[in-house]
Amino acid sequence: MFEESAATQPAGPDDRAMGFDRILDRLRQVVAQLEQGNLSLEQSLRAFEEGVRLSRQGAALLDAAEQRVDVLIRGEDGSLRTEPLGPGEGDGRG
């Protein structure tokens, strides 16, 4: 019988403190397991739920990082000040 993998295990306490890179790596593992198609329905549902949770955690970390990014602006008098990075600024889209 198929052994339960980490994707089908309940989230542990350290999952809440995962950094973005670890979240992304784990999300890739979950996706790969789902794509293999050899999980039971219940295992697939648990893996899917974990993937959604990881996706939301990653998005929250990215949102928090975006709020911390400042753009350095040189004023007309030559002084430097920082301003929050607005949507579309500095990413080549705006």
Protein Blocks (a to p, Z undefined) as FASTA:
>chain_A
ZZddfklpccdfklmmpcfklmmmmmmmmmmmmmnopacfklmmmmmmmmmmmmmmmmmm
mmmmmmmpccddddfkopacdddddehihnlpZZ
